[in-house]
Amino acid sequence: MNRLEFIVTTAIILFVAFALGWFANWLVHRFTRVSASDVNELDRMSQELHDAEETRDEAIAWLQQREADLSNQLAQTEAELRAAMEGLREARQEAEELRSYVERARST
């Protein structure tokens, strides 16, 4: 094999290797290409996820507000209960004092 045959053979081998590489690259891109319907579906899914996150955030805010309202109402109810219990305690004490007074008045 002389020098010219070696150069031509090497050139042909390199060209065939290049052609096979280019064809393999074309095949990979052909089979892995993202279609427009896939992109549209991803956009739709991302919009639904965004809407769901907004709904979740609104629900959390509503629950926190409701919890704050109920805590406030509970505190008010407990304050009213304490006031009513104190009033009842005072009324019982006053009734006991009146009973004692009536019994002393009868005894004398």
C-alpha positions as CSV (number, residue, x, y, z in Angstrom):
1,M,0.0,0.0,0.0
2,N,1.6,3.2,-1.1
3,R,1.2,6.6,0.4
4,L,-1.7,7.8,-1.8
5,E,-3.7,4.6,-1.2
6,F,-3.2,5.0,2.5
7,I,-4.4,8.7,2.4
8,V,-7.5,7.8,0.3
9,T,-8.4,4.8,2.6
10,T,-8.0,6.9,5.7
11,A,-10.1,9.7,4.1
12,I,-12.8,7.2,3.2
13,I,-12.8,5.6,6.7
14,L,-13.0,9.1,8.3
15,F,-15.8,10.1,6.0
16,V,-17.8,6.9,6.8
17,A,-17.2,7.5,10.5
18,F,-18.5,11.1,10.1
19,A,-21.5,9.9,8.1
20,L,-22.3,7.3,10.7
21,G,-22.0,9.8,13.6
22,W,-24.2,12.3,11.8
23,F,-26.8,9.7,11.1
24,A,-26.7,8.5,14.7
25,N,-27.1,12.1,15.9
26,W,-30.1,12.6,13.5
27,L,-31.7,9.4,14.8
28,V,-31.3,10.4,18.4
29,H,-32.8,13.8,17.8
30,R,-35.6,12.4,15.7
31,F,-36.7,10.0,18.5
32,T,-36.2,12.4,21.4
33,R,-37.8,15.4,19.9
34,V,-40.5,17.0,22.0
35,S,-43.7,17.5,20.2
36,A,-46.0,20.5,20.4
37,S,-48.7,18.5,22.0
38,D,-46.3,17.5,24.8
39,V,-45.3,21.1,25.3
40,N,-49.0,22.1,25.4
41,E,-49.7,19.4,27.9
42,L,-46.8,20.5,30.1
43,D,-48.1,24.1,30.0
44,R,-51.6,22.9,30.9
45,M,-50.2,20.9,33.8
46,S,-48.1,23.8,35.1
47,Q,-51.1,26.1,35.0
48,E,-53.2,23.5,36.9
49,L,-50.4,23.2,39.4
50,H,-50.2,27.0,39.8
51,D,-54.0,27.1,40.3
52,A,-53.9,24.3,42.8
53,E,-51.1,26.1,44.8
54,E,-53.1,29.3,44.8
55,T,-56.2,27.5,46.0
56,R,-54.1,25.8,48.7
57,D,-52.7,29.2,49.8
58,E,-56.2,30.7,49.9
59,A,-57.4,27.7,52.0
60,I,-54.5,28.1,54.4
61,A,-55.2,31.8,54.8
62,W,-58.9,31.2,55.4
63,L,-58.1,28.5,58.0
64,Q,-55.7,30.8,59.8
65,Q,-58.2,33.6,59.8
66,R,-60.9,31.2,61.0
67,E,-58.6,29.9,63.7
68,A,-57.9,33.4,64.9
69,D,-61.6,34.2,65.0
70,L,-62.4,31.1,66.9
71,S,-59.5,31.7,69.4
72,N,-60.8,35.3,69.9
73,Q,-64.4,34.0,70.4
74,L,-63.1,31.3,72.8
75,A,-61.2,33.9,74.8
76,Q,-64.3,36.1,75.0
77,T,-66.5,33.2,76.1
78,E,-64.0,32.2,78.8
79,A,-63.9,35.8,80.0
80,E,-67.7,35.8,80.2
81,L,-67.7,32.5,82.0
82,R,-65.3,33.8,84.5
83,A,-67.4,36.9,85.1
84,A,-70.6,34.7,85.4
85,M,-68.8,32.3,87.8
86,E,-67.6,35.3,89.9
87,G,-71.1,36.7,89.9
88,L,-72.6,33.4,90.9
89,R,-70.0,33.1,93.7
90,E,-70.9,36.5,95.0
91,A,-74.6,35.7,94.8
92,R,-74.1,32.5,96.7
93,Q,-72.1,34.4,99.3
94,E,-74.8,37.1,99.6
95,A,-77.5,34.4,99.9
96,E,-75.5,32.7,102.6
97,E,-75.2,36.0,104.4
98,L,-78.9,36.6,104.1
99,R,-79.7,33.2,105.5
100,S,-77.4,33.8,108.4
101,Y,-79.1,37.2,109.0
102,V,-82.6,35.7,108.8
103,E,-81.7,32.9,111.2
104,R,-80.2,35.4,113.6
105,A,-83.3,37.6,113.3
106,R,-85.5,34.6,114.1
107,S,-83.4,33.6,117.0
108,T,-83.6,36.9,118.7
